[in-house]
Amino acid sequence: MAIESITAYQKYISPSKGFCCSHRLLPGGDSCSNYVKRMLSEQKLHEAVQSP
């Protein structure tokens, strides 16, 4: 459900914000939402959100 929520955010909300994720622009990597989607696909939700 978390990945589907992020996908909906990326499709419907993010384009209307009028600005890009600074994490994607500065280091040139994933956007914040793509990073979280990747973490959630590799780990369980509670593992992905835990602090090191």
TIDRENNU-429809 format. One record per residue (C-alpha): residue number from 1; y negated, x negated, z. Coordinates in steps of 0.1 Angstrom, whole numbers, m for minus. Example, Ala and Ser with C-alpha at 12.3 -4.5 7.8 and 13.67 -1.06 7.14 Angstrom:
// TIDRENNU-429809
+-----+-------+-------+-------+
! seq !    py !    px !    pz !
+-----+-------+-------+-------+
!   1 !    45 !  m123 !    78 !
!   2 !    11 !  m137 !    71 !
+-----+-------+-------+-------+
This chain:
// TIDRENNU-429809
+-----+-------+-------+-------+
! seq !    py !    px !    pz !
+-----+-------+-------+-------+
!   1 !     0 !     0 !     0 !
!   2 !   m24 !   m29 !     7 !
!   3 !   m20 !   m44 !   m27 !
!   4 !   m25 !   m10 !   m44 !
!   5 !   m57 !    m5 !   m23 !
!   6 !   m71 !   m39 !   m34 !
!   7 !   m62 !   m31 !   m70 !
!   8 !   m81 !     2 !   m68 !
!   9 !  m111 !   m16 !   m52 !
!  10 !  m110 !   m41 !   m81 !
!  11 !  m109 !   m14 !  m107 !
!  12 !  m133 !    12 !   m93 !
!  13 !  m157 !    m4 !   m68 !
!  14 !  m160 !   m41 !   m76 !
!  15 !  m174 !   m36 !  m112 !
!  16 !  m202 !   m13 !   m99 !
!  17 !  m214 !   m38 !   m72 !
!  18 !  m234 !   m58 !   m97 !
!  19 !  m224 !   m92 !   m84 !
!  20 !  m194 !  m115 !   m84 !
!  21 !  m174 !  m129 !   m55 !
!  22 !  m191 !  m162 !   m44 !
!  23 !  m157 !  m177 !   m37 !
!  24 !  m147 !  m173 !   m73 !
!  25 !  m181 !  m186 !   m86 !
!  26 !  m185 !  m217 !   m64 !
!  27 !  m150 !  m234 !   m64 !
!  28 !  m139 !  m216 !   m96 !
!  29 !  m107 !  m202 !   m82 !
!  30 !   m95 !  m167 !   m74 !
!  31 !  m118 !  m140 !   m63 !
!  32 !  m115 !  m130 !   m26 !
!  33 !   m95 !   m99 !   m35 !
!  34 !   m72 !  m118 !   m59 !
!  35 !   m66 !  m144 !   m32 !
!  36 !   m56 !  m116 !    m7 !
!  37 !   m34 !   m99 !   m32 !
!  38 !   m16 !  m132 !   m39 !
!  39 !   m11 !  m138 !    m1 !
!  40 !     2 !  m103 !     4 !
!  41 !    27 !  m107 !   m25 !
!  42 !    39 !  m140 !   m10 !
!  43 !    40 !  m129 !    27 !
!  44 !    42 !   m98 !    48 !
!  45 !    10 !   m82 !    58 !
!  46 !    10 !   m93 !    95 !
!  47 !    18 !  m129 !    84 !
!  48 !   m10 !  m130 !    58 !
!  49 !   m37 !  m119 !    82 !
!  50 !   m28 !  m141 !   111 !
!  51 !   m51 !  m170 !   119 !
!  52 !   m36 !  m205 !   118 !
+-----+-------+-------+-------+
